[in-house]
Amino acid sequence: RTAGPRRVSVRIHPKERDDERSDDDGYVSEDDDALGFQGDYECTRCFSGDILVSGKTAGSFEATLIDRRRAGRVFHSACDAESGELQEMGCLLFGSSGKPRYPALRSDTSVKDGGLLYIDTFKVEGGDADVGAAALRALLTCPELDRRWTVASYITDSSAGLSDAQLRRAERRAMALASEGEPPETVRQKARRVSGDRERMARDAVQFVRAGFAEAAYKDGGWMYLTKRMMQSAPLTHGAALAVPLRLTAGVRQGVAMTDADNKLLHKLMASDEQEGQASLLAEIDGHVEVGADVTRAGVLQFCAARGHKHLVQPLLSRGAQMNAKDQHGFTALMIAASGVPGNTSLRSPEHDSSMVAILIEFGADRNIVDDDGRSALGHYLGAIRTCNDFQATFDTKFRKQKADPTLRRMLMPARGPTVVDMTCADDH
C-alpha cells in the first residue's frame, strides 16, 4: 500500500461494527466482510481510514463501496440510503440497475461489473496535492479494495482548505441568506462567494486529476470519476494536472451580467406567492424595471416558465423580454418549461401538460437552441423524464415509469433532429 518516494500509504480502519446485524423481524445475520461495516443494504460497505506519510498520519478519508451486481434493481436505493450526494452520483454514472449510463462509462469495458467506490471525504493536511495524489493511488490499489471496485468517484469540496472558524462563518452566512426577510446578496457578493467556492473546489480537484480522475460534464463541475482502465495511465505531474481543462476553472459563462436591480427583481419574484395574481406580479415587475432592472437579464421569462405562469408570457414580451435569451445558467425559457413538464404530472393526471411549451413556441421560442453542453429543449425534456423515473425507482422498484409524450416530443424536436447530447438523456429504465 505504499506509493511514491515519500512513502505515502493508507490505513483502512478495522471493522467498526458488530459482526451480527438484526433486521426488523429480529433475524440475525453474520457480517463476515472485513471491510468497514455494512450499510443499510447488504450490497453496501462503509469504511474510513488514514493517510500516512512515512508512517505518520497526514490526513483521512471516508468512503462507500456499492456492489452493483449484488444491488441489482435497488442500486439507486442503496446509493440514496447512504447520502443524497451518492444517490446523485449513482444516477449520473449508472442506471437504476447499476448498468453504465454516463457515455464515457458505456464505452469502457472495464466497468461492466464491479463496485462503485464513492469517496465521501478526502482530507490531506496542508492540502498537499503530491501526498493526495499518491494516497489516492495507494487507496485504489490496496488489497482490501483493488478487486472490488471498477469505478471510483468523488465530488470536490467547496470547503477544502477552510479553517474551522471560516467554516462556522460560512454556515452562519448561509443560514442568514436562507432566512425570510434577509436581503439578497448583491451581485458582487455572490460573485465573490461563488468564485471562492470554485477556486477551492478546483484546488481540491488537482490531486484527483493527478491520480487519473476525469471531470464529468455535469452541473458547474467538480464531479470526478475514474475507471479501472483509466487507472492504467501513469499519474500526472502537478503542472500537467493544472493544464487539464475543468468546468470548475472555466469561469462564469459570458453573456449574462446581472445587476443588483435584476437580482432584487428575481429574488422578489421567487419569494412571491404562487397564487399571486397577474396584475400584482406585473406591478412588481414594473416597479423594479423603473429602478433599473431588465426583465431579460433577470431571467423573468425563465421564472415564469418554471412556475407555469402562462398568462404572463405575452405581457412580458410586450415589456421587452427576449424569448430566446439565455439566463445566467445558459438556459432559455423553453428549456426550463420542457424540463418542468414531467415533474408536474400526478397519479390523477399522468399525461404531460404541454400548454406552457406550446405558448412559448407560439410566441417564437426556438427549438434549435442548445445550452452550453449541447442539449436542446428536447434533451432537457428527456433528461427530466429520466430524473423523475430515477427518483421513483429509488423508492419503488415496481413504479409506473413516465414516457416521453409523442406530441410534445414532436413539438420540441430540433429541425435537424436531436443533438448527440439529447440522445444521451433518453430514459434507460
Stockholm file with secondary structure:
# STOCKHOLM 1.0

chainA/1-429         RTAGPRRVSVRIHPKERDDERSDDDGYVSEDDDALGFQGDYECTRCFSGDILVSGKTAGSFEATLIDRRRAGRVFHSACDAESGELQEMGCLLFGSSGKPRYPALRSDTSVKDGGLLYIDTFKVEGGDADVGAAALRALLTCPELDRRWTVASYITDSSAGLSDAQLRRAERRAMALASEGEPPETVRQKARRVSGDRERMARDAVQFVRAGFAEAAYKDGGWMYLTKRMMQSAPLTHGAALAVPLRLTAGVRQGVAMTDADNKLLHKLMASDEQEGQASLLAEIDGHVEVGADVTRAGVLQFCAARGHKHLVQPLLSRGAQMNAKDQHGFTALMIAASGVPGNTSLRSPEHDSSMVAILIEFGADRNIVDDDGRSALGHYLGAIRTCNDFQATFDTKFRKQKADPTLRRMLMPARGPTVVDMTCADDH
#=GR chainA/1-429 SS CEETTTTEEEEECCCCSCSEEECTTCCEEECCCCSSEECSSTTEEEEEEEEEETTEEEEEEEEEEEEHHHHGGGHHHHHHHHCHHHHHHHHHHBCTTSCBCSHHHHTCGGGSSSEEEEEEEEEEGGGCHHHHHHHHHHHHHSTTTTTTEEEEEEECCTTTTCCHHHHHHHHHHHHHHHSTTCCCCCHHHHHHHHHHHHHHHHHHHHHHHHTTCEECSCTTSCEEEEEHHHHTSCCCCHHHHHTSCCGGGSCSCTTCCCCHHHHHHHHHHHTSCTTCCHHHHHHHHHHHHHTTCCTTTTTHHHHHHHHTCGGGHHHHHHTTCCTTCCCTTSCCHHHHHHHHTGGGCCSSCCSCCCHHHHHHHHTTCCTTCCCTTSCCHHHHHHHHHHHHHHHHHHHCTTCCCCCCCHHHHHHHCCTTCCCHHHHHTSCCC
#=GC SS_cons         CEETTTTEEEEECCCCSCSEEECTTCCEEECCCCSSEECSSTTEEEEEEEEEETTEEEEEEEEEEEEHHHHGGGHHHHHHHHCHHHHHHHHHHBCTTSCBCSHHHHTCGGGSSSEEEEEEEEEEGGGCHHHHHHHHHHHHHSTTTTTTEEEEEEECCTTTTCCHHHHHHHHHHHHHHHSTTCCCCCHHHHHHHHHHHHHHHHHHHHHHHHTTCEECSCTTSCEEEEEHHHHTSCCCCHHHHHTSCCGGGSCSCTTCCCCHHHHHHHHHHHTSCTTCCHHHHHHHHHHHHHTTCCTTTTTHHHHHHHHTCGGGHHHHHHTTCCTTCCCTTSCCHHHHHHHHTGGGCCSSCCSCCCHHHHHHHHTTCCTTCCCTTSCCHHHHHHHHHHHHHHHHHHHCTTCCCCCCCHHHHHHHCCTTCCCHHHHHTSCCC
//
